[in-house]
Amino acid sequence: MDVQATTPLDPRVLDSMLPFLTAYYGNPHSRTHAYGWESEAAMENARRQVADLIGADSREIIFTSGATESNNMAIKELEAAFQPDTSLVSVMTVNNEIGVKQPIHDIGEICRARKVFFHTDAAQAIGKIPMDVNNMKIDLMSISGHKIYGPKGVGALYVRRRPRVRLEPLQSGGGQERGLRSGTVPTPLAVGLGAACEVAQQEMEYDHKRILQLAERLVTKIMSEVPDVVMNGDREHRYPGCINLSFAYVEGESLLMALKDVALSSGSSRNITLLSCGLLVVTRRLRKPIQGVVKSACTSASLEPSYVLRAIGTDEDLAHSSIRFGIGRFTTEEEVDYTVQKCIQHVKRLREMRPLLLLGLPMGPWFLSVQGICSDPHKLVSLIDPHQVLVKEKILAV
């Protein structure tokens, strides 16, 4: 239930990769023998498969190690190429935390009219919603393999040829990938990415309908059984497989710990990845330094609530009580129902604990008690401030 973080490898993708992990081991850049030709043909076929998914020319696809590298190539090197009156807009197509879809087509039209470079991080969108780089006026697009049931360690960057977007390479070397990304392309990973894109193109409509049904099942069941639950983000313009709910009067981290046998998250990354999230607008005016205005979904490992939720005006307490549910291609009804059952059970339990916490009971002893780690109330009392007589009596009465 955490497919926004990563997805399982589709068996069909693995089947496409296996020959290039064993028999076909040639370097795709070795063009003097059959081993190299076989790998090169497979790599170029994968490039075409990626391009077909987004309506691009295969010559506009650059293989990278993933969306993060693609983001850095697209943004950092464009900054260096700016003239005094140019700017860059970078938008996450589908937000990885609340699932909201941005109006990419409208943004692209505005950027093109103003002759502004437009980059989108489509890691959460590719293969899930239709994307067309020409119709959407996208100049650069970042793609991640492991977010579309492909292998980890591979991604792609779409770079528009007309009107041409010029980039400087991040690293020097053998000049592979049209000189933009030197180093031998890992053929098995590239083949896996291509296969994942092809499968996604074939099954996008079916996947979307099925995921929508499962998402409605999860939300309806939870909201019918648990009061004071809020869905975060726009309810209409969203990808249904990313559901962010706030459970009033419940700490999100406590609920996550209680649901330890279900793969969920609060949505916020434990690592700060500035350029791969939210909205980035870079401008340079009158030779002033480049300024970045960032709306980022990524936070550090602090107790601060999600920046995304705060940015859209979510109440501070509700932001602290949010949980992200991810539904994907291989999610089953049984998994959804199990998650709903456990979620309802633990939300009710945690809410029942709240009055005692408000009385001043230290979280540690009470948490140990309800988790069955320390069940002796007298031992718990010895851990509590002796002046909290009322709390003592309530514990002893449990």
C-alpha positions in Angstrom: 0.0 0.0 0.0 3.0 2.3 -0.5 3.4 2.2 -4.3 4.2 6.0 -4.4 7.5 5.1 -2.9 8.3 2.2 -5.3 6.5 -0.5 -7.2 7.1 -4.2 -7.5 8.8 -5.4 -10.7 6.2 -6.6 -13.2 7.0 -10.3 -14.1 6.7 -9.3 -17.8 9.4 -6.7 -17.3 11.7 -9.2 -15.6 11.2 -11.6 -18.5 12.3 -9.0 -20.9 15.4 -8.3 -18.8 16.6 -11.8 -18.2 18.3 -12.5 -21.6 20.4 -9.4 -21.2 21.5 -10.4 -17.7 22.8 -13.7 -19.0 23.2 -14.5 -22.7 23.3 -11.1 -24.3 25.9 -9.3 -22.3 27.5 -7.1 -25.0 28.3 -3.4 -24.5 25.6 -1.5 -26.5 28.3 1.0 -27.5 30.6 -1.6 -29.1 29.6 -1.5 -32.8 32.2 -3.8 -34.3 30.7 -7.2 -33.4 27.4 -9.0 -33.0 27.3 -8.9 -29.2 27.3 -5.1 -29.3 24.8 -4.9 -32.1 22.3 -7.1 -30.2 22.6 -4.9 -27.1 22.4 -1.7 -29.1 19.3 -2.9 -30.9 17.6 -3.8 -27.6 18.6 -0.4 -26.1 17.2 1.6 -29.0 14.0 -0.5 -28.9 13.7 0.4 -25.3 14.2 4.1 -26.1 11.4 3.9 -28.7 9.1 2.3 -26.1 9.7 5.1 -23.6 9.2 7.7 -26.4 5.9 6.1 -27.5 4.4 6.3 -24.0 4.8 10.1 -24.0 4.4 10.9 -27.6 8.0 11.8 -28.2 10.7 11.1 -30.8 13.1 8.3 -29.6 16.0 10.7 -30.3 14.7 12.9 -27.5 15.1 10.2 -24.8 18.2 10.1 -22.7 18.7 7.2 -20.3 19.7 8.1 -16.7 20.0 6.3 -13.4 16.5 7.6 -12.3 14.3 10.6 -11.9 16.6 12.4 -9.5 19.4 12.4 -12.0 17.0 13.5 -14.7 15.8 16.3 -12.6 19.3 17.5 -11.9 20.4 17.3 -15.5 17.3 19.2 -16.6 17.4 22.0 -14.0 21.0 22.6 -12.9 22.4 22.8 -16.4 19.6 24.9 -17.7 20.4 27.4 -15.0 23.9 27.8 -16.4 22.5 28.4 -19.9 20.1 31.2 -18.9 20.3 34.7 -20.4 19.3 37.7 -18.2 15.6 37.6 -19.1 15.0 33.8 -19.1 13.3 31.6 -16.6 12.5 28.0 -15.9 9.4 26.4 -14.4 9.4 22.9 -13.0 6.2 21.2 -11.8 5.5 17.7 -10.5 2.8 16.3 -12.7 1.2 14.2 -10.0 2.1 15.1 -6.4 3.6 12.1 -4.7 2.0 12.9 -1.4 -1.6 13.9 -2.0 -2.1 12.6 -5.6 -3.2 16.0 -7.0 -2.7 16.4 -10.8 -1.4 19.8 -12.0 -2.8 21.5 -15.1 0.2 20.6 -17.1 -1.3 21.5 -20.5 -2.2 25.0 -19.3 1.2 25.6 -17.7 2.9 24.4 -20.9 0.9 26.9 -22.9 1.8 29.8 -20.6 5.5 28.8 -20.6 5.6 28.5 -24.4 3.9 31.8 -24.9 6.5 33.5 -22.7 9.4 31.5 -24.2 10.1 29.9 -20.8 11.6 26.5 -20.4 9.1 24.0 -18.9 10.2 20.9 -17.0 8.0 18.4 -15.3 8.9 15.5 -12.9 6.5 12.9 -14.2 7.8 10.0 -12.0 4.3 9.6 -10.4 2.4 10.2 -13.6 4.1 8.1 -16.4 2.1 5.0 -17.2 -0.8 6.1 -14.9 -2.3 9.0 -16.8 -2.0 9.9 -20.5 1.1 12.2 -21.2 1.9 13.8 -24.5 5.0 16.1 -24.5 3.9 17.9 -27.7 0.3 18.5 -26.7 1.4 19.7 -23.3 4.3 21.8 -24.6 6.8 20.1 -22.3 10.5 20.8 -22.9 12.0 18.4 -20.4 10.5 15.5 -18.5 11.9 13.2 -15.8 10.9 9.5 -15.7 11.7 6.8 -13.1 11.8 3.1 -13.8 10.8 1.7 -10.4 7.7 3.9 -10.2 6.1 2.1 -13.2 6.8 -1.5 -12.2 10.3 -1.4 -13.8 13.7 -1.9 -12.3 15.4 0.4 -9.8 18.5 2.3 -10.9 17.2 3.4 -14.3 15.2 6.4 -15.6 15.0 8.7 -18.5 15.1 12.4 -19.4 13.0 13.7 -22.3 14.8 16.6 -24.0 12.9 18.5 -26.7 14.6 18.8 -30.1 12.3 21.4 -31.7 12.4 24.1 -30.4 15.7 22.8 -29.2 16.7 22.6 -25.6 20.4 22.7 -25.1 22.0 21.0 -22.0 25.5 20.7 -20.8 26.6 17.3 -19.6 26.9 16.6 -15.9 30.0 14.4 -16.4 32.6 14.0 -19.1 33.6 10.6 -20.6 32.9 8.6 -23.7 30.1 10.8 -25.0 27.3 8.2 -24.7 23.6 9.3 -24.8 24.4 12.1 -27.4 27.1 13.4 -25.2 24.7 14.3 -22.3 25.3 11.3 -20.1 28.6 9.6 -20.5 29.1 6.0 -19.3 27.9 2.7 -20.5 24.1 2.4 -20.5 23.1 -0.7 -18.5 21.3 -2.7 -21.2 19.2 -4.9 -18.9 17.9 -1.9 -17.0 17.1 0.1 -20.1 15.3 -2.9 -21.6 13.3 -3.3 -18.4 12.4 0.4 -18.5 11.3 0.1 -22.1 9.2 -3.0 -21.3 7.6 -1.3 -18.3 6.6 1.6 -20.6 5.1 -0.7 -23.2 3.1 -2.6 -20.6 1.9 0.6 -19.1 0.8 1.9 -22.5 -1.2 -1.3 -23.1 -2.8 -1.5 -19.7 -3.2 2.1 -18.6 -6.9 2.3 -19.1 -7.6 -1.0 -17.4 -5.2 -0.2 -14.5 -6.9 3.2 -14.0 -10.4 1.7 -13.8 -9.4 -1.0 -11.4 -7.3 1.3 -9.2 -10.2 3.8 -9.1 -12.6 1.0 -7.9 -10.2 -0.1 -5.2 -9.6 3.5 -4.1 -13.3 4.2 -3.8 -13.7 0.9 -1.8 -11.0 2.0 0.7 -12.1 5.5 1.2 -15.8 4.7 1.4 -15.3 1.9 4.0 -13.0 4.0 6.2 -15.2 7.1 6.1 -18.4 5.1 6.8 -16.8 3.5 9.9 -14.6 6.3 11.2 -15.9 9.9 11.9 -13.8 13.0 11.4 -11.7 11.7 8.5 -10.6 14.3 5.9 -9.3 13.6 2.4 -6.4 15.9 1.6 -6.1 17.6 -1.8 -8.5 18.3 -4.6 -11.1 15.4 -4.9 -11.6 15.8 -8.6 -8.3 16.6 -10.1 -6.3 13.7 -8.7 -4.7 10.3 -9.4 -6.9 7.8 -7.5 -4.1 5.5 -6.5 -2.6 8.1 -4.1 -4.9 8.7 -1.2 -4.0 11.0 1.7 -6.3 10.9 4.7 -6.1 12.8 7.9 -7.6 11.2 11.0 -8.6 13.8 13.5 -7.4 13.3 17.1 -4.8 10.7 16.0 -1.0 11.2 15.6 0.0 10.0 12.1 3.2 8.5 13.4 1.4 6.6 16.1 -1.0 5.1 13.5 1.9 4.1 11.3 3.6 2.3 14.2 0.3 0.5 14.9 -0.1 -0.5 11.3 3.4 -2.0 11.1 2.3 -5.0 9.1 0.9 -2.8 6.4 3.2 -0.9 4.1 2.1 2.7 4.5 3.7 6.1 4.9 3.0 9.6 6.0 4.0 10.7 2.5 6.9 12.8 3.5 10.3 11.6 2.4 13.0 11.0 4.9 15.5 12.5 2.5 15.5 16.0 1.2 15.3 15.9 -2.6 14.8 19.5 -3.5 14.5 19.3 -7.2 12.2 16.3 -7.6 9.2 17.6 -5.7 6.4 20.2 -6.1 6.9 23.4 -8.0 10.2 25.1 -8.7 10.3 28.5 -10.4 13.8 29.8 -11.3 14.3 33.3 -12.6 17.1 35.6 -13.3 16.3 39.3 -13.8 18.7 42.2 -14.4 21.7 40.0 -13.7 20.6 39.2 -10.2 21.5 35.8 -8.8 19.1 32.9 -9.6 16.4 32.6 -7.1 14.4 29.4 -6.4 10.9 29.4 -5.1 10.1 25.9 -4.0 6.9 24.2 -2.9 8.3 20.9 -1.8 6.7 17.7 -0.6 9.9 16.5 0.9 10.8 17.1 4.5 13.5 15.9 6.9 13.1 13.3 9.5 11.7 15.7 12.0 8.3 15.8 13.7 7.2 18.7 11.4 4.0 17.9 9.4 4.1 17.7 5.7 5.0 21.0 3.9 2.6 20.1 1.1 -0.3 19.8 3.5 0.6 23.1 5.2 1.0 24.8 1.8 -2.6 23.9 0.8 -3.9 25.3 4.1 -4.5 22.1 6.0 -5.0 22.6 9.8 -1.8 21.9 11.7 -3.4 19.1 13.8 -4.8 17.4 10.7 -1.5 17.7 9.0 0.1 15.8 11.9 -2.6 13.1 11.5 -2.2 12.3 7.8 -1.5 8.9 6.3 -0.8 8.1 2.6 -2.4 5.0 1.1 -1.0 3.8 -2.3 -3.0 1.5 -4.6 -1.3 0.0 -7.6 -1.5 -2.6 -10.4 -1.0 -5.6 -8.1 -3.1 -4.4 -5.1 -6.0 -6.8 -4.3 -9.4 -6.3 -2.7 -8.3 -8.5 0.1 -5.3 -6.2 0.8 -7.6 -3.2 0.7 -10.1 -4.8 3.1 -7.4 -5.9 5.5 -5.9 -2.4 5.5 -9.3 -0.9 6.2 -10.0 -3.3 9.0 -6.7 -2.6 10.7 -6.9 1.1 10.2 -10.4 1.3 11.7 -9.3 -0.8 14.6 -6.3 1.2 15.5 -7.8 4.7 14.9 -10.6 3.8 17.4 -8.0 2.5 19.9 -5.8 5.6 19.6 -8.7 7.9 20.0 -9.8 6.1 23.1 -6.3 6.7 24.5 -6.5 10.5 23.8 -8.4 11.5 27.0 -5.8 9.9 29.2 -3.0 11.6 27.3 -4.8 15.0 27.7 -4.8 14.4 31.5 -1.0 14.5 31.4 -0.1 10.9 31.2 3.5 10.5 29.8 3.3 8.9 26.4 6.0 6.3 27.1 4.4 4.2 29.9 0.9 4.3 28.4 2.2 3.4 25.0 4.1 0.5 26.4 1.0 -0.7 28.2 -1.4 -0.7 25.3 1.3 -2.4 23.1 1.5 -5.1 25.7 5.2 -4.4 26.4 4.7 -3.4 30.0 1.3 -4.7 31.4 2.0 -4.2 35.1 0.1 -1.1 36.2 2.0 -0.8 39.4 5.3 -0.8 37.5 3.8 1.9 35.2 2.8 4.0 38.2 6.4 4.0 39.4 7.4 5.6 36.0 4.9 8.4 36.4 5.2 11.8 38.2 3.8 11.1 41.7 1.8 14.3 41.6 -0.4 12.9 38.8 -2.7 11.1 41.2 -5.8 11.2 38.9 -3.8 9.6 36.2 -2.5 6.9 38.6 -6.0 6.0 39.6 -7.2 5.7 36.1 -4.3 3.4 35.2 -4.9 1.2 38.2 -8.6 1.0 37.2 -7.7 -0.3 33.8 
